[in-house]
Amino acid sequence: MKNAFWVLVILFPLCANADVVIDKPAPMFSLKGTDGKTYSLDSFKEDIVVLEWINHDCPFVKKHYNSKYRNMQSLQEEFTKKGVKWFSIGSSAKGKQGNYTVKEWNGLSKSKGSKATSVLLDENGELGKLYGAKVTPHMFILNKGILVYAGGIDNKPSTNPRDIPSAKNFVKTALNELLAGGSVTTKSSTPYGCSVKY
């Protein structure tokens, strides 16, 4: 078919690491951000924390960052203003797609309008493997150190930005439930995207 192309949708089980369990304490970590600061999960015991695995060369990530909806940045801005800590995590290994220098990361964050608390550098993949992150974007939400959500950003596993308005956004729903003092209704979903380039 003329001008047709296919995009492979990568679907993975919830978590590949048996140590990462919903409603149980999340694994501790300490990583350096592109802002030069070191961030330790231990410092956010009383906070709601979002972990977003990211690779700006991935078409699924581009769907949520590059369209007119600015879907990921809008979520970051909305919820960091409400006290949520949001960390974008780059686990691509050196020489692989999605691995950037600190200068490149900061340039990308600025050009995309990222509102994340920080971008964390995980070149050796230790944090990604610790959490069982398989795709970009793979989303995790922690509430006072407890993992309360893991999976996809929404229920539309495509690269088409036009799917964003009609999608059920699991992350937004979960964060609103937590901020309202409730519990998360949908605790997991199947993550979709490009494989993390370990």
Backbone as a printed PyTorch tensor [residue, N CA C, xyz], in Angstrom:
tensor([[[  0.8530,  -1.1910,   0.0000],
         [  0.0000,   0.0000,   0.0000],
         [  0.8860,   1.2370,   0.0000]],

        [[  0.6240,   2.1400,  -0.8990],
         [  1.4610,   3.3200,  -1.0560],
         [  1.4350,   4.1980,   0.1920]],

        [[  2.6300,   4.6230,   0.6000],
         [  2.8100,   5.5310,   1.7400],
         [  2.3170,   4.9630,   3.0700]],

        [[  2.0830,   3.6760,   3.1280],
         [  1.6350,   3.0680,   4.3890],
         [  2.8540,   2.6610,   5.2170]],

        [[  2.7020,   2.6720,   6.4990],
         [  3.7670,   2.1890,   7.3700],
         [  3.1400,   1.5920,   8.6180]],

        [[  3.9200,   0.7630,   9.2770],
         [  3.4260,   0.0850,  10.4740],
         [  4.2710,   0.4840,  11.6700]],

        [[  3.6340,   0.6160,  12.7920],
         [  4.3520,   0.8620,  14.0440],
         [  4.0680,  -0.3030,  14.9650]],

        [[  5.1150,  -0.9190,  15.4460],
         [  4.9550,  -2.0510,  16.3450],
         [  4.6030,  -1.5610,  17.7450]],

        [[  3.4970,  -2.0310,  18.2520],
         [  3.0960,  -1.6920,  19.6070],
         [  3.6550,  -2.7580,  20.5380]],

        [[  4.4970,  -2.3430,  21.4570],
         [  5.0820,  -3.2870,  22.3950],
         [  4.2310,  -3.3090,  23.6530]],

        [[  3.6690,  -4.4770,  23.9740],
         [  2.8750,  -4.6390,  25.1830],
         [  3.6080,  -5.6030,  26.1010]],

        [[  3.7070,  -5.2380,  27.3710],
         [  4.4320,  -6.0680,  28.3160],
         [  3.5780,  -6.3570,  29.5420]],

        [[  3.9190,  -7.4190,  30.2660],
         [  3.2610,  -7.6490,  31.5510],
         [  3.5000,  -6.4560,  32.4670]],

        [[  2.6980,  -6.3570,  33.4980],
         [  2.7540,  -5.2260,  34.4210],
         [  4.1590,  -4.9250,  34.9180]],

        [[  4.7760,  -5.8340,  35.6000],
         [  6.1300,  -5.6450,  36.1280],
         [  6.8870,  -6.9570,  35.9860]],

        [[  8.1350,  -6.8690,  35.5490],
         [  8.9340,  -8.0770,  35.4020],
         [  9.7070,  -8.3920,  36.6750]],

        [[  9.7430,  -7.4770,  37.6080],
         [ 10.4940,  -7.6610,  38.8390],
         [  9.5430,  -8.0960,  39.9460]],

        [[  9.7980,  -9.2680,  40.5030],
         [  8.9190,  -9.8180,  41.5390],
         [  8.9300,  -8.9830,  42.8210]],

        [[  9.9460,  -8.1310,  42.9760],
         [ 10.0370,  -7.3050,  44.1850],
         [  9.1460,  -6.0700,  44.1130]],

        [[  8.6000,  -5.7680,  42.9370],
         [  7.7460,  -4.5990,  42.7640],
         [  6.2940,  -5.0640,  42.7850]],

        [[  5.5920,  -4.7460,  43.8700],
         [  4.2380,  -5.2450,  44.0740],
         [  3.3140,  -4.0870,  44.4280]],

        [[  2.1630,  -4.0400,  43.7790],
         [  1.1630,  -3.0200,  44.0730],
         [  0.7490,  -3.1040,  45.5410]],

        [[  0.6020,  -1.9420,  46.1540],
         [  0.1990,  -1.7930,  47.5620],
         [  1.2710,  -2.2490,  48.5530]],

        [[  2.4990,  -2.3850,  48.0550],
         [  3.6400,  -2.6970,  48.9140],
         [  4.6750,  -1.5820,  48.7780]],

        [[  5.5990,  -1.4530,  49.7440],
         [  6.6250,  -0.4080,  49.6400],
         [  7.4180,  -0.5150,  48.3460]],

        [[  7.6080,   0.6310,  47.6880],
         [  8.3830,   0.6750,  46.4460],
         [  9.8690,   0.6010,  46.7600]],

        [[ 10.6640,   0.0200,  45.8580],
         [ 12.1150,  -0.0430,  46.0820],
         [ 12.7230,   1.3550,  46.2110]],

        [[ 13.6180,   1.5000,  47.1570],
         [ 14.3080,   2.7730,  47.3700],
         [ 15.3520,   2.9900,  46.2700]],

        [[ 15.6500,   4.2490,  46.0030],
         [ 16.6840,   4.5640,  45.0280],
         [ 17.2240,   5.9550,  45.2830]],

        [[ 18.3790,   6.2140,  44.7090],
         [ 18.9930,   7.5340,  44.7370],
         [ 19.6740,   7.7330,  43.3920]],

        [[ 19.2660,   8.7940,  42.6740],
         [ 19.8130,   9.0510,  41.3450],
         [ 20.0730,  10.5310,  41.1430]],

        [[ 21.0360,  10.8210,  40.2870],
         [ 21.3550,  12.1980,  39.9570],
         [ 20.4680,  12.6700,  38.8110]],

        [[ 19.9890,  13.9140,  38.9420],
         [ 19.1730,  14.5030,  37.8960],
         [ 20.0020,  15.3380,  36.9490]],

        [[ 19.4170,  15.7140,  35.8310],
         [ 20.1270,  16.5440,  34.8590],
         [ 20.3310,  17.9650,  35.3800]],

        [[ 19.6680,  18.2880,  36.4930],
         [ 19.8650,  19.5910,  37.1320],
         [ 21.0500,  19.5760,  38.0940]],

        [[ 21.7420,  18.4400,  38.1740],
         [ 22.9200,  18.3220,  39.0280],
         [ 22.6190,  17.8960,  40.4520]],

        [[ 21.3430,  17.8060,  40.8010],
         [ 20.9610,  17.4100,  42.1600],
         [ 20.7730,  15.8970,  42.2330]],

        [[ 20.9960,  15.3540,  43.4240],
         [ 20.7510,  13.9320,  43.6620],
         [ 19.4030,  13.7780,  44.3560]],

        [[ 18.5720,  12.8960,  43.8240],
         [ 17.2340,  12.6940,  44.3600],
         [ 17.1290,  11.2930,  44.9610]],

        [[ 16.7080,  11.2390,  46.2040],
         [ 16.5290,   9.9730,  46.8980],
         [ 15.0510,   9.7900,  47.2240]],

        [[ 14.5260,   8.6210,  46.9250],
         [ 13.1210,   8.3600,  47.2180],
         [ 12.8400,   8.4850,  48.7060]],

        [[ 13.8450,   8.2340,  49.5000],
         [ 13.7110,   8.3370,  50.9550],
         [ 13.3140,   9.7500,  51.3890]],

        [[ 13.6200,  10.7440,  50.5560],
         [ 13.2890,  12.1340,  50.8790],
         [ 11.8340,  12.4830,  50.5820]],

        [[ 11.1190,  11.5520,  49.9380],
         [  9.7390,  11.8400,  49.5170],
         [  8.7440,  10.8530,  50.1350]],

        [[  9.0190,  10.4630,  51.3750],
         [  8.1760,   9.4900,  52.0670],
         [  6.7470,   9.9680,  52.2880]],

        [[  6.5620,  11.2630,  52.3490],
         [  5.2270,  11.8150,  52.6070],
         [  4.5580,  12.3450,  51.3470]],

        [[  5.1600,  12.1130,  50.2010],
         [  4.6820,  12.6910,  48.9500],
         [  4.0590,  11.6620,  48.0170]],

        [[  3.3260,  12.1780,  47.0540],
         [  2.9150,  11.3860,  45.9010],
         [  4.0090,  11.5600,  44.8510]],

        [[  4.5030,  10.4690,  44.3080],
         [  5.6180,  10.5000,  43.3520],
         [  5.2250,   9.7570,  42.0780]],

        [[  5.4960,  10.3800,  40.9460],
         [  5.2950,   9.7350,  39.6490],
         [  6.6620,   9.4310,  39.0390]],

        [[  6.8280,   8.2040,  38.5650],
         [  8.0230,   7.8080,  37.8270],
         [  7.5940,   7.5240,  36.3890]],

        [[  8.1950,   8.2420,  35.4560],
         [  7.8390,   8.1450,  34.0340],
         [  9.0820,   7.7720,  33.2400]],

        [[  9.0980,   6.5540,  32.6760],
         [ 10.2510,   6.1820,  31.8430],
         [ 10.1070,   6.8450,  30.4850]],

        [[ 11.2150,   7.4210,  30.0010],
         [ 11.1460,   8.3220,  28.8520],
         [ 12.2620,   8.0650,  27.8450]],

        [[ 11.9400,   8.2660,  26.5800],
         [ 12.8970,   8.2140,  25.4680],
         [ 12.2990,   9.0990,  24.3870]],

        [[ 12.8390,  10.2830,  24.1910],
         [ 12.2450,  11.2490,  23.2710],
         [ 12.2930,  10.8290,  21.8020]],

        [[ 13.0370,   9.7640,  21.4790],
         [ 13.0580,   9.2680,  20.1070],
         [ 11.9840,   8.2150,  19.8600]],

        [[ 11.2820,   7.8350,  20.8890],
         [ 10.2320,   6.8240,  20.7760],
         [  8.9390,   7.4640,  20.2760]],

        [[  8.3000,   6.9020,  19.2310],
         [  7.0650,   7.5040,  18.7110],
         [  5.9210,   7.5490,  19.7110]],

        [[  5.9060,   6.6290,  20.6680],
         [  4.8530,   6.6530,  21.6900],
         [  5.0620,   7.8180,  22.6540]],

        [[  6.3090,   8.1060,  22.9620],
         [  6.6250,   9.2650,  23.7940],
         [  6.3200,  10.5420,  23.0180]],

        [[  6.6610,  10.5560,  21.7450],
         [  6.3830,  11.7260,  20.9090],
         [  4.8880,  12.0220,  20.8730]],

        [[  4.0730,  10.9670,  20.8560],
         [  2.6190,  11.1560,  20.8750],
         [  2.2020,  12.0270,  22.0520]],

        [[  2.7780,  11.7710,  23.2110],
         [  2.3560,  12.4600,  24.4340],
         [  3.0900,  13.7730,  24.6810]],

        [[  4.2040,  14.0000,  23.9810],
         [  4.9690,  15.2340,  24.1690],
         [  4.8440,  16.2220,  23.0100]],

        [[  4.7490,  15.7010,  21.7770],
         [  4.9260,  16.5650,  20.6110],
         [  3.6390,  17.0970,  19.9940]],

        [[  2.5030,  16.5300,  20.3770],
         [  1.2540,  16.9640,  19.7470],
         [  0.7520,  18.2560,  20.3750]],

        [[ -0.2800,  18.8030,  19.7720],
         [ -0.8690,  20.0510,  20.2790],
         [ -1.4300,  19.8810,  21.6850]],

        [[ -1.6940,  18.6340,  22.0810],
         [ -2.2730,  18.3970,  23.4090],
         [ -1.2430,  18.5270,  24.5260]],

        [[  0.0500,  18.3690,  24.1750],
         [  1.1160,  18.4290,  25.1860],
         [  0.7010,  17.5970,  26.4010]],

        [[  0.2870,  16.3910,  26.1190],
         [ -0.3620,  15.5530,  27.1290],
         [  0.4890,  15.3260,  28.3740]],

        [[  1.7410,  14.8940,  28.1730],
         [  2.5800,  14.5900,  29.3330],
         [  2.9490,  15.8610,  30.0880]],

        [[  3.3160,  16.9160,  29.3630],
         [  3.6860,  18.1680,  30.0270],
         [  2.5060,  18.7690,  30.7900]],

        [[  1.3140,  18.6390,  30.2290],
         [  0.1240,  19.1740,  30.8960],
         [ -0.1340,  18.4450,  32.2080]],

        [[  0.0500,  17.1320,  32.1880],
         [ -0.1010,  16.3540,  33.4200],
         [  0.9570,  16.7690,  34.4390]],

        [[  2.1980,  16.8930,  33.9760],
         [  3.2830,  17.2940,  34.8690],
         [  2.9780,  18.6430,  35.5180]],

        [[  2.5670,  19.5840,  34.7000],
         [  2.3020,  20.9250,  35.2090],
         [  1.1270,  20.9310,  36.1810]],

        [[  0.0540,  20.2590,  35.8060],
         [ -1.1410,  20.2320,  36.6560],
         [ -0.8380,  19.6590,  38.0320]],

        [[ -0.0990,  18.5620,  38.0740],
         [  0.0580,  17.8650,  39.3480],
         [  1.2740,  18.2990,  40.1590]],

        [[  2.3360,  18.7630,  39.5130],
         [  3.4440,  19.2960,  40.3120],
         [  3.0080,  20.5770,  41.0310]],

        [[  2.0850,  21.3240,  40.4300],
         [  1.5480,  22.5180,  41.1000],
         [  0.7670,  22.1390,  42.3590]],

        [[  0.3190,  20.8840,  42.4070],
         [ -0.4440,  20.4060,  43.5620],
         [  0.4290,  19.6330,  44.5450]],

        [[  1.7520,  19.6760,  44.3130],
         [  2.6840,  19.0590,  45.2510],
         [  3.1980,  17.6890,  44.8730]],

        [[  2.7350,  17.1470,  43.7630],
         [  3.2220,  15.8460,  43.3110],
         [  4.6620,  15.9920,  42.7970]],

        [[  5.4990,  15.0290,  43.1230],
         [  6.8730,  14.9990,  42.6050],
         [  6.8940,  14.0930,  41.3780]],

        [[  7.3820,  14.6240,  40.2650],
         [  7.3330,  13.8920,  38.9930],
         [  8.7410,  13.7450,  38.4450]],

        [[  9.1710,  12.5020,  38.2710],
         [ 10.5110,  12.2420,  37.7550],
         [ 10.4490,  11.4850,  36.4290]],

        [[ 11.0210,  12.0930,  35.3990],
         [ 11.1980,  11.4200,  34.1110],
         [ 12.5310,  10.6950,  34.1820]],

        [[ 12.5580,   9.4360,  33.7760],
         [ 13.7590,   8.6190,  33.9680],
         [ 14.2690,   8.0950,  32.6270]],

        [[ 15.5230,   8.4120,  32.3350],
         [ 16.1630,   7.9380,  31.1190],
         [ 17.0410,   6.7350,  31.4180]],

        [[ 16.6050,   5.5570,  30.9820],
         [ 17.3680,   4.3350,  31.2450],
         [ 18.0580,   3.7800,  30.0040]],

        [[ 18.0770,   4.5520,  28.9170],
         [ 18.7670,   4.0890,  27.7130],
         [ 20.2750,   4.0460,  27.9470]],

        [[ 20.8840,   2.9500,  27.5390],
         [ 22.3290,   2.7830,  27.7240],
         [ 23.1040,   3.6410,  26.7250]],

        [[ 24.3520,   3.8990,  27.0460],
         [ 25.2060,   4.6720,  26.1470],
         [ 25.2720,   4.0090,  24.7830]],

        [[ 25.1540,   4.8300,  23.7330],
         [ 25.2100,   4.3200,  22.3700],
         [ 23.8840,   3.8230,  21.8360]],

        [[ 22.8370,   3.8450,  22.6900],
         [ 21.5320,   3.3670,  22.2560],
         [ 20.5330,   4.5180,  22.1610]],

        [[ 19.4630,   4.2670,  21.4170],
         [ 18.4330,   5.2860,  21.2160],
         [ 17.9010,   5.7860,  22.5620]],

        [[ 17.7840,   7.1160,  22.6700],
         [ 17.2400,   7.6990,  23.8940],
         [ 18.2800,   8.0490,  24.9360]],

        [[ 19.5550,   7.7770,  24.6230],
         [ 20.6220,   8.1700,  25.5480],
         [ 21.1610,   9.5260,  25.1060]],

        [[ 21.1660,  10.4800,  26.0150],
         [ 21.6050,  11.8350,  25.6920],
         [ 22.5790,  12.3330,  26.7480]],

        [[ 23.3730,  13.3180,  26.3790],
         [ 24.2190,  13.9850,  27.3570],
         [ 23.3310,  14.8520,  28.2420]],

        [[ 23.8860,  15.3040,  29.3540],
         [ 23.1250,  16.1790,  30.2540],
         [ 22.6760,  17.4330,  29.5060]],

        [[ 23.5760,  17.9800,  28.6890],
         [ 23.2340,  19.1800,  27.9190],
         [ 22.0810,  18.8910,  26.9620]],

        [[ 22.1380,  17.7350,  26.2990],
         [ 21.0660,  17.3640,  25.3760],
         [ 19.7520,  17.1370,  26.1140]],

        [[ 19.8220,  16.4720,  27.2660],
         [ 18.6130,  16.2600,  28.0710],
         [ 17.9790,  17.5970,  28.4400]],

        [[ 18.7840,  18.4960,  28.9410],
         [ 18.2480,  19.7950,  29.3610],
         [ 17.6740,  20.5700,  28.1850]],

        [[ 18.3170,  20.4530,  27.0130],
         [ 17.7970,  21.1110,  25.8270],
         [ 16.4620,  20.5240,  25.3990]],

        [[ 16.3550,  19.1950,  25.4660],
         [ 15.1070,  18.5320,  25.1150],
         [ 13.9900,  18.9040,  26.0850]],

        [[ 14.3140,  18.8930,  27.3750],
         [ 13.3080,  19.2380,  28.3860],
         [ 12.7910,  20.6550,  28.1730]],

        [[ 13.6990,  21.5530,  27.8260],
         [ 13.2970,  22.9430,  27.5930],
         [ 12.4540,  23.0650,  26.3340]],

        [[ 12.8970,  22.4280,  25.2580],
         [ 12.1760,  22.5520,  23.9860],
         [ 10.8070,  21.8810,  24.0350]],

        [[ 10.6940,  20.8070,  24.8080],
         [  9.4110,  20.1100,  24.9290],
         [  8.4930,  20.7750,  25.9450]],

        [[  9.0570,  21.6620,  26.7790],
         [  8.2520,  22.2980,  27.8080],
         [  7.9690,  21.3810,  28.9810]],

        [[  8.9090,  20.4840,  29.2830],
         [  8.7220,  19.5540,  30.3930],
         [  8.5400,  20.3070,  31.7080]],

        [[  7.6130,  19.8190,  32.5070],
         [  7.3580,  20.3900,  33.8250],
         [  7.6710,  19.3800,  34.9270]],

        [[  8.4550,  18.3480,  34.5610],
         [  8.8340,  17.3370,  35.5500],
         [  9.6890,  17.9640,  36.6450]],

        [[  9.6360,  17.3840,  37.8160],
         [ 10.4740,  17.8420,  38.9240],
         [ 11.9400,  17.7600,  38.5230]],

        [[ 12.2950,  16.6570,  37.8660],
         [ 13.6490,  16.4880,  37.3350],
         [ 13.6650,  15.2960,  36.3820]],

        [[ 14.6780,  15.2730,  35.5230],
         [ 14.9650,  14.0940,  34.7020],
         [ 16.1000,  13.3510,  35.3910]],

        [[ 15.8790,  12.0790,  35.6960],
         [ 16.8850,  11.2870,  36.3950],
         [ 17.6600,  10.4270,  35.4100]],

        [[ 18.9750,  10.3510,  35.6170],
         [ 19.8580,   9.6230,  34.7130],
         [ 20.1130,   8.2100,  35.2230]],

        [[ 19.7580,   7.2270,  34.4060],
         [ 19.8660,   5.8150,  34.7780],
         [ 20.5280,   5.0380,  33.6480]],

        [[ 21.6860,   5.5240,  33.1950],
         [ 22.3580,   4.9310,  32.0350],
         [ 22.6900,   3.4620,  32.2070]],

        [[ 22.9770,   3.0460,  33.4410],
         [ 23.3110,   1.6290,  33.6430],
         [ 22.0640,   0.7640,  33.7890]],

        [[ 20.8980,   1.4070,  33.7900],
         [ 19.6400,   0.6730,  33.8120],
         [ 19.2500,   0.0560,  35.1360]],

        [[ 19.9920,   0.3650,  36.1820],
         [ 19.7190,  -0.2740,  37.4740],
         [ 18.3170,   0.0470,  38.0010]],

        [[ 17.9220,   1.3160,  37.9210],
         [ 16.6060,   1.6740,  38.4410],
         [ 15.4950,   1.0820,  37.5780]],

        [[ 15.6790,   1.1540,  36.2670],
         [ 14.6760,   0.5860,  35.3770],
         [ 14.4680,  -0.8910,  35.6230]],

        [[ 15.5490,  -1.6250,  35.7800],
         [ 15.4560,  -3.0660,  36.0230],
         [ 14.9150,  -3.3430,  37.4220]],

        [[ 15.2480,  -2.4730,  38.3700],
         [ 14.7430,  -2.6290,  39.7340],
         [ 13.2200,  -2.5700,  39.7600]],

        [[ 12.6690,  -1.6490,  38.9570],
         [ 11.2190,  -1.4800,  38.9140],
         [ 10.5490,  -2.3380,  37.8360]],

        [[ 11.3460,  -2.9660,  36.9990],
         [ 10.7720,  -3.7620,  35.9230],
         [ 10.1930,  -2.9200,  34.8100]],

        [[ 10.7650,  -1.7260,  34.5940],
         [ 10.2980,  -0.8480,  33.5230],
         [ 10.6600,  -1.4640,  32.1770]],

        [[  9.6660,  -1.6150,  31.3160],
         [  9.8700,  -2.3040,  30.0530],
         [  9.7000,  -1.4190,  28.8330]],

        [[  8.9160,  -0.3640,  28.9510],
         [  8.6160,   0.4610,  27.7790],
         [  8.7030,   1.9440,  28.1150]],

        [[  8.7130,   2.7390,  27.0610],
         [  8.5770,   4.1860,  27.2290],
         [  7.3370,   4.6270,  26.4740]],

        [[  6.3780,   5.2690,  27.1900],
         [  6.3980,   5.5600,  28.6330],
         [  5.8350,   4.4070,  29.4640]],

        [[  6.5230,   4.0710,  30.5540],
         [  6.0310,   3.1300,  31.5670],
         [  5.8540,   3.9700,  32.8230]],

        [[  4.6730,   3.9400,  33.4140],
         [  4.3120,   4.8600,  34.4860],
         [  4.1390,   4.1280,  35.8220]],

        [[  4.6850,   4.7250,  36.8780],
         [  4.5310,   4.2040,  38.2330],
         [  4.1250,   5.3650,  39.1400]],

        [[  3.1960,   5.1020,  40.0550],
         [  2.7850,   6.1230,  41.0280],
         [  2.9880,   5.5670,  42.4290]],

        [[  3.6420,   6.3620,  43.2580],
         [  3.8950,   5.9910,  44.6450],
         [  3.1750,   6.9780,  45.5490]],

        [[  2.5920,   6.4790,  46.6110],
         [  1.9380,   7.3240,  47.6030],
         [  2.5440,   7.0350,  48.9620]],

        [[  3.3100,   7.9820,  49.4740],
         [  3.9980,   7.8200,  50.7540],
         [  4.8350,   6.5450,  50.7710]],

        [[  5.5380,   6.3260,  49.6560],
         [  6.4500,   5.1910,  49.5590],
         [  5.8230,   3.8830,  49.1300]],

        [[  4.4950,   3.8630,  48.9850],
         [  3.7930,   2.6510,  48.5770],
         [  3.4580,   2.7260,  47.0970]],

        [[  3.7430,   1.6600,  46.3600],
         [  3.3970,   1.6250,  44.9420],
         [  1.8900,   1.4280,  44.8080]],

        [[  1.2210,   2.4020,  44.1930],
         [ -0.2410,   2.3290,  44.0870],
         [ -0.7250,   2.2080,  42.6380]],

        [[  0.1670,   2.4240,  41.6740],
         [ -0.1980,   2.2270,  40.2710],
         [  1.0440,   1.8850,  39.4680]],

        [[  0.8730,   0.9900,  38.4970],
         [  1.9430,   0.6740,  37.5460],
         [  1.3050,   0.2690,  36.2370]],

        [[  1.8100,   0.8280,  35.1310],
         [  1.2820,   0.4420,  33.8290],
         [  1.3910,   1.5280,  32.7890]],

        [[  0.4090,   1.5710,  31.8990],
         [  0.3990,   2.5450,  30.8200],
         [ -0.1740,   3.8720,  31.2740]],

        [[  0.0690,   4.8930,  30.4810],
         [ -0.4870,   6.2100,  30.7890],
         [ -1.9960,   6.2230,  30.5410]],

        [[ -2.4280,   5.4290,  29.5360],
         [ -3.8540,   5.3950,  29.2160],
         [ -4.2060,   4.0720,  28.5480]],

        [[ -5.4360,   3.9960,  28.0420],
         [ -5.9200,   2.7450,  27.4530],
         [ -5.9450,   2.7620,  25.9300]],

        [[ -5.1630,   3.6560,  25.3160],
         [ -5.0980,   3.7360,  23.8530],
         [ -3.6660,   3.4740,  23.3860]],

        [[ -3.2860,   2.2170,  23.1930],
         [ -1.9060,   1.8760,  22.8290],
         [ -1.5790,   2.1660,  21.3700]],

        [[ -1.5300,   3.4370,  21.0410],
         [ -1.2210,   3.8460,  19.6690],
         [ -0.2130,   4.9890,  19.6900]],

        [[  0.2570,   5.3600,  18.5070],
         [  1.1360,   6.5250,  18.3790],
         [  0.3770,   7.7320,  17.8430]],

        [[ -0.9300,   7.6020,  17.7030],
         [ -1.7520,   8.6490,  17.1020],
         [ -2.2280,   9.6510,  18.1550]],

        [[ -1.7780,  10.8990,  18.0870],
         [ -2.1940,  11.9090,  19.0720],
         [ -3.7000,  12.1380,  19.1050]],

        [[ -4.3730,  11.8290,  18.0110],
         [ -5.8240,  12.0390,  17.9680],
         [ -6.5680,  11.1090,  18.9290]],

        [[ -5.8770,  10.0810,  19.4280],
         [ -6.4860,   9.1760,  20.3970],
         [ -6.4830,   9.7590,  21.8170]],

        [[ -5.7050,  10.7940,  22.0460],
         [ -5.5430,  11.3330,  23.4020],
         [ -6.8560,  11.8200,  24.0180]],

        [[ -7.6530,  12.6340,  23.3210],
         [ -8.8670,  13.1570,  23.9580],
         [ -9.8610,  12.0840,  24.4020]],

        [[ -9.9410,  10.9690,  23.6690],
         [-10.9210,   9.9310,  23.9960],
         [-10.3520,   8.8400,  24.9030]],

        [[ -9.0650,   8.9320,  25.2350],
         [ -8.4370,   7.9010,  26.0530],
         [ -8.8120,   8.0420,  27.5250]],

        [[ -8.8440,   6.9190,  28.2040],
         [ -8.9870,   6.9290,  29.6580],
         [ -7.5860,   7.0630,  30.2370]],

        [[ -7.2810,   8.2100,  30.8360],
         [ -5.9430,   8.4620,  31.3570],
         [ -5.8440,   7.9130,  32.7790]],

        [[ -5.1930,   6.7690,  32.9020],
         [ -5.0860,   6.1060,  34.1950],
         [ -4.2880,   6.9290,  35.2060]],

        [[ -3.2510,   7.6090,  34.7230],
         [ -2.3850,   8.3840,  35.6160],
         [ -3.1380,   9.5790,  36.1940]],

        [[ -3.8200,  10.3070,  35.3370],
         [ -4.5770,  11.4740,  35.8030],
         [ -5.6610,  11.0630,  36.7900]],

        [[ -6.3730,   9.9990,  36.4790],
         [ -7.4390,   9.5280,  37.3660],
         [ -6.8840,   9.1240,  38.7210]],

        [[ -5.7910,   8.3710,  38.7140],
         [ -5.1900,   7.9090,  39.9680],
         [ -4.7040,   9.0780,  40.8240]],

        [[ -4.0560,  10.0480,  40.1940],
         [ -3.5510,  11.1960,  40.9460],
         [ -4.6930,  12.0220,  41.5410]],

        [[ -5.7550,  12.1940,  40.7850],
         [ -6.9060,  12.9250,  41.3130],
         [ -7.5320,  12.1840,  42.4900]],

        [[ -7.6060,  10.8730,  42.4020],
         [ -8.1610,  10.0810,  43.5080],
         [ -7.3060,  10.2180,  44.7630]],

        [[ -6.0020,  10.1630,  44.6020],
         [ -5.1000,  10.2950,  45.7490],
         [ -5.1770,  11.6760,  46.3740]],

        [[ -5.2030,  12.7070,  45.5440],
         [ -5.2530,  14.0780,  46.0510],
         [ -6.5810,  14.3790,  46.7450]],

        [[ -7.6210,  13.6310,  46.3820],
         [ -8.9240,  13.8000,  47.0250],
         [ -9.0200,  12.9950,  48.3200]],

        [[ -7.9280,  12.2990,  48.6550],
         [ -7.9080,  11.5320,  49.8930],
         [ -8.4190,  10.1180,  49.7620]],

        [[ -8.6480,   9.6730,  48.5320],
         [ -9.1500,   8.3250,  48.3090],
         [ -8.0510,   7.3580,  47.9140]],

        [[ -8.4660,   6.1810,  47.5070],
         [ -7.5170,   5.1730,  47.0370],
         [ -7.6360,   5.0470,  45.5240]],

        [[ -6.6440,   4.4570,  44.9140],
         [ -6.6140,   4.3150,  43.4610],
         [ -7.5320,   3.1770,  43.0270]],

        [[ -8.4310,   3.4690,  42.1090],
         [ -9.3880,   2.4720,  41.6350],
         [ -8.7310,   1.4930,  40.6790]],

        [[ -8.0780,   2.0230,  39.6410],
         [ -7.3550,   1.1670,  38.6920],
         [ -5.8880,   1.1680,  39.0880]],

        [[ -5.4320,   0.0670,  39.6500],
         [ -4.0790,   0.0040,  40.2060],
         [ -3.0310,  -0.4590,  39.2020]],

        [[ -3.4700,  -1.0440,  38.1140],
         [ -2.5100,  -1.5180,  37.1180],
         [ -3.1700,  -1.5840,  35.7470]],

        [[ -2.3330,  -1.5160,  34.7410],
         [ -2.7800,  -1.6920,  33.3600],
         [ -1.5830,  -2.1970,  32.5720]],

        [[ -1.8360,  -2.6270,  31.3440],
         [ -0.7430,  -3.1160,  30.5100],
         [  0.0100,  -1.9370,  29.9060]],

        [[  1.2980,  -1.7880,  30.2150],
         [  2.0660,  -0.6750,  29.6320],
         [  2.3340,  -0.9170,  28.1530]],

        [[  2.3840,   0.1600,  27.3940],
         [  2.6670,   0.0400,  25.9650],
         [  3.6920,   1.0960,  25.5600]],

        [[  4.4030,   0.8170,  24.4840],
         [  5.3920,   1.7720,  23.9840],
         [  6.5780,   1.0930,  23.3480]],

        [[  7.6950,   1.8050,  23.2770],
         [  8.9420,   1.2590,  22.7600],
         [  9.6750,   0.5660,  23.9020]],

        [[ 10.3750,  -0.4980,  23.6100],
         [ 11.1330,  -1.1700,  24.6560],
         [ 12.2100,  -0.2450,  25.2200]],

        [[ 12.4460,  -0.3200,  26.5220],
         [ 13.5180,   0.4600,  27.1350],
         [ 14.8430,  -0.0740,  26.5970]],

        [[ 15.7290,   0.8270,  26.1880],
         [ 16.9650,   0.4330,  25.5090],
         [ 18.0970,   0.1850,  26.4990]],

        [[ 17.9680,  -0.8920,  27.2630],
         [ 19.0000,  -1.2500,  28.2520],
         [ 20.2830,  -1.6770,  27.5520]]])
